[in-house]
Amino acid sequence: MENVLRLLFWETTVGCNLKCIHCRAEATPVRSDLDMSTEESLEFIDDLADFASPILVLSGGEPLYRPDIFQLSEHACTKGLRVALATNGTMVTNEVAKQCVDAGVKRAAISLDGATAEIHDEFRAIPGSFDAALEGVKNFIGAGIPVQINSTITKHNVHQMEDILTLTERIGAVALHLFMLVPVGCGVLIGDSMMISAQQYEDVLLWLYRKSKSTNLHVKATCAPHYFRIMKQEYARERKAEIEAAHTSLVVEHDDMGLSFDGIQETAKPQAVASGNGGHPGGHPNGHPAGHPGGMDAITKGCLAGSAVCFVSHRGLVYPCGYLPLVAGDVRRQKMKDIWESSPLFKVLRDEDNLEGKCGACEYRRICMGCRARAYSATGNYLGEEPFCTYEPKSMRK
């Protein structure tokens, strides 16, 4: 199977103006001397564009801490890369938003970790960050840049999910991505006290799936690959319910007319497929094409670390994702193409048959994979089973 690099997250700096308690980057108030220089960064962009055309996400820390961030974005665009900016939003003035437009930024991702200032600011550890982030959203949208809201779900805000969704719709964002906490970086310190339970994960993902059918937002679960298993399970339940309802309707109609029931099952199936949005075939508001089983034909799998996604640190180190701290290469010393195509770590991650524990035995492993970063954090084994999944594979049931 060909593994195409579709999404590259680049930690352009660890410098940041916030002190988020869950920070993967362990950001600092000033930029690091180890941040890649402008010259190194431009060379990296050239190298990347020579072999792939992924969406390039300029992240941090806070990417706007880099004075050359607009130069890097513009250069990436001239090389044919699509650029997104992942920012906390607090530094996005009208002028900054216009500079982003001029630099070719196609989408901005801003984090809101609560629907109120009280909840968000507690998580971000800086009073006023909530209002400043909302101002950043307004300025981006005013400049014509679509905004995606990222929200890390923990015990502190899980009760606000409905409100976060409503807020995302109200402020005019186009997407809501829920991030399930992975205890790395500063997140290690809050993992035990802030991570929701495995059952709560299941409940959150089921809620997200159901909301995906009624909102115009593009919704996505990140670091929660078992969402793809839930999508498939729920779609199967919906289809079964549609078929049974159609069957019952036909039985009643034929019974009233005194007609034979032969062939009812065959008649019911096409009517169920032609029904509305119940199982997406009639046209899902999130864009699943007609006839796609819950959009599954249009997606790949849950954990894409090292197979379609990778992460480059501010020092140029390459990781499968931003939450799995295992080094696959170094762009300061190697070609990105060589790392992507030849890294032994990536090769292992790309084979679902390498998974262990219940992930290895699971019938959904090829569309889920389990979160490799969470498995590594919990056990030290990145091929181990996903510790925050409640599903029991059929082959392991007594």
Secondary structure, DSSP 8 states (H G I E B T S, - for coil): ------EEEEE--SB-S---TT-SS--BSS--TTS--HHHHHHHHHHHHHH---EEEEESS-GGGSTTHHHHHHHHHHTT-EEEEEE-STT--HHHHHHHHHTTEEEEEEE--SSSHHHHHHHHTSTTHHHHHHHHHHHHHHHT--EEEEEEE-TTTGGGHHHHHHHHHHTT-SEEEEEE----TTHHHHHHHH---HHHHHHHHHHHHHHHTT-SSEEEEES-TTHHHHHHHHHHHHHHHHHHHHHHHHHHHHHHHT---TTHHHHHHHHHHTS-GGGSTT--TT---TT-STTGGG---S--BTTTEEEE-TTSEEESSTT-----EETTTS-HHHHHHH-HHHHHHT-GGG--HHHHH-TTHHHH---HHHHHHHHS-TTS--TT-----GGG--
